[in-house]
């Protein structure tokens, strides 16, 4: 069989609201808010330059069920660019952008092929004559708890078979809810040449030859999603798979640890942080973690806790275009902080381990209150993650 070349992309989360960051200066927030669009534009630019045969998007094109016209229009524009270059796109919808969500739909160009609720096979013949079967399904509703892998047919001899699946592999522990669960063994039984996964926002190669791959999302959206984000270029022949990661992020979330050993004055603290920040690349959203703070006077710690130090750093590093934005600062006390406090360790473990039932129980009084319930909407997994992140930061900052 002739070799094929395609992009595996997942979890675009276009128009992500970046909850909790709207207090930022306008130009900084706009840069962050537009980062998901800028990232997908880079995906498309790379796809056209590399002359791929087709693109696969493994779910969650949009961040919200009620997707905006702005997000749809920007997506369609990029699809038209791919259409002009003769690149077909194969799309499944995931839990964030399921088919049953409320939306005004814009017409897609002819090169875009969207899978329906039941697993189906779409056939493609590439420019060099390779025959490809692409198998997948879209979420009809937000919560798909059942196993869907049984609906996928076996691969056919003489054709490439690629599976698209937005779901959760059984052994992976993550902050994402468990949807459309599967095991590696179940995927291997199908005799496919490649599995294009989505839903988990970290790059993971679960198996090689055949490759079973999570590419992660194309742009980090909060401080837990650190490091480079992007997609994979996949070159596939009958016996070999070549995988190349392509960074497409517009901004990188990064953690910067700074030792304050021996410092006592504000100027010394500020200069150490400045020096550490200078070593970082531009276009970064930075969390500063201060360590070895035992020598700091309580007044200095108060300036960290009340935001004075953060405000001073933001005034210098909020440069639009080539941005280094410090979004938070916290400090840890070695020997007496969270790591040495069993109670705080237990609180953090409890927060991380809370499932749907625990969240419902914790919030039940609010949702059932006769004067409050009508003003509340259900928290989704990302909003719960943000609450956990803020709680962890508060606990850790108190040493």
Buried (B, 14 or more C-beta within 10 A) or exposed (E): BEBBBBBBBBBBBBBBBBEBBEEBEEEBBEBBBBBBBBBBBBBBEBBBEBEBBBBBBBBBBBBBBEBBEEBBEBBBBBBBBBBEBEBBBBBBBBBBBBBEBEBEEEEBBEBBBBBEBEBBBBEBEBEEEBBBBBBBBBBEEBEBEEEBBEEBBEBEEEBBBBBBBBBBBEEBEBBBBBBBBBBBEBBEEBEBBBBBBBBBBBBBEBBEEBBBBBBBBBBBBBBBBBBEBBBBBBBBBEEEBEBEBBBBBBBBBBEBEBEBEEBEEBEBBBEBBBEBBEEBEEBBBBBBBBBBBEEBEEEBBEBBBEEEBBEBBBEEBBEEEEBBBBBBBBBBBBEEBBEEBEEBEEBBEEBEEBEEEEBEEEBEEEEEEEEEEEEEEEBBBBBBBBBBBEEBBEBBBBB
